[in-house]
Amino acid sequence: MFVLFEEDGAFKAGTVLADNDSSLQVETSHGKRVKLKSNHVLMRFREPAPAELLNRAEAGAEELDTAFLWEVCGDDEFAFDAFAAEYHGHAPNAVESASILLRLHSAPIYFHRKGRGRFRKAPADILQAALAGLEKKRQQAEAIERMRAELVEGHMPPEIAGMLPQLLYRPDRNRVETKAFEAACVDTGLSAPRLLLQCGALESSYDFHYNRFLFEYFEEGTAFPAFEAPADPADLPLAQVAAFSIDDATTTEIDDAFSVTPREGGGWRIGIHIAAPALGFERGSSLDAIARRRLSTVYMPGNKITMLPDAVVESFTLAAGRDCPAVSLYLDVTAALAVQRHETVVERVPIVANLRHHDIEPLFNEQVLHDHSGGPDFEWKRELTLLWDLANVLEAGRGKAEDNRNQVDFNFYVDWQTHTADGPGYVTITQRKRGSPLDKLVAEMMILANSTWGKLLDEAGIPGLYRVQSGGKVRMSTAAGPHDGLGVDCYAWSSSPLRRYVDMVNQWQIVSVLRDEAPAFAPKSADLMAAMRDFDVTYAAYADFQRQMERYWCLRWLRQQPGIAVDGKVLRDNLVRLDAIPLMVKVPSLPVMLPGTRVRLTVEHSDLLDVDISARFVEMLAEPDPADAADAALEGN
């Protein structure tokens, strides 16, 4: 006697060795012995042999039309052997019954299981829904295979081309496009961005990094929504000064300017003039919503994303040849450069010149200032020299004279019209010594303005947004507090309202004090606290992105000059800071050397997608200078 039974979801047949009332001992066709309960047996038969039964039943099941079985089946629950008898019109043999069982079991969409060997046909509406689902899956599988094949061949399917940011930066693995894309990555052995570069969907590695930032912080794009034009505060009094700004060549958001006017009886009236977009729109306006959303201008080599629309920037930037709305801090200074008094006014300021670093620094630098002959003469020399002398006095008064003798700032310029092997953009990196006379002049004037206006708000009982430093930690606060690093009692960012939302907020508050009006943000304002928290997080993220892109363009600079040797200084262990560009490189082949040792390296490999570089030690150039060794070790920590 043979039996057919189900075990672990599969049908098996075997020979009965012992048949008790409640259980059986069975040897399967594979020689395995099992103990079965009697009610687990689906069918008993005498022929054919167990192995042959299963083979013939599987072949017979394939010949049965599942849809037809569903059509001729009744609506009530049934046993497979009873249905087999009805279907064949006679008492079925073992193979016929088993064939029906296998076909019913293999079609759960058509027949719902109700127990061992028992089924019920699926209702018509449920069946149709299930069949539609199967058809959808079939079509999806075909689409996945088609898109996968196109990607592997280096072609970009149109369905995927329209959703690249989501695929790269936030993939939805339930979508067929994502499944096809990831399958193509597996088949080609390429990462997602490398596959897109191969297919031409990304023009260059730059697009991968830039678009990732946009996807995270500017998912709606960098275009500005509709906004109301800012008001023109034309009724402001006109200042009787000739103001000038000092900026980098690429600066378009000119926030600050200066003026020097002789006073009757000796001394000067020094003006620090800050652009006043806060006079053009109020809190709660469409422009405020834009600035509140962006919180700051985003800077990166070769590009920037401004906080305010270009038209608004153009209306309030301190451009030469215009009378510009400004919040001005005036200092009455004696001939000995002692500040006697100061006042803050809201006015229009005539801007007569926009000085640029590259034009002025060759004429106004430390070497010229220490030249006893006075150096070359040029326009604005008298004003710049006076401001420089005042800056030294202010710096000494803070007790925070800085030593920038070994520090260098790097400027990146990207020519997007020039194409390289790595895509559009040829980068030039130049150096400026930090702490130049122009740097110190501007920095001291801004520190004075920000600390003075911070005190103005604090004394008026009006909240502002302050930078506070104590115990070596810098934080933002809505209450005035000392900034130990700068040596001032309080410091409220107020000098860059075209570029930072914090400065815009503080400017609204300052203007309210000057005009004796209700402030834009009342004391203990929850909105002010929220703006402070959001700015802190966003500003840090923007700065981190800028650092990442500077590293990226450093690698592009190296790749523009393949095979060159680069020199640098050992900071610690195997970490080397390069001289020509602001890049730190880990060099595993570097021998043990003291911090400050000068070495030469050669670049072996760089990866623009991972923004990674590998370099090899070539030779030692010089022993460390004792004066620089400590600084190098400190920088490496």
Helices and strands as residue ranges (DSSP letters): E 2-7, E 10-19, E 23-28, E 33-37, G 38-40, E 41-45, H 50-63, H 66-72, E 78-79, H 80-88, H 94-105, E 111-115, E 118-121, H 124-152, H 158-161, H 164-169, H 176-188, H 192-199, H 205-217, E 243-247, E 256-262, E 268-275, G 277-279, H 286-294, E 298-300, E 303-305, H 310-316, E 322-333, E 339-356, H 357-360, H 366-369, H 381-398, E 408-420, E 423-433, H 437-460, E 466-470, E 473-477, H 501-514, H 526-559, E 565-572, E 575-578, E 584-586, E 598-607, E 612-622, H 626-636
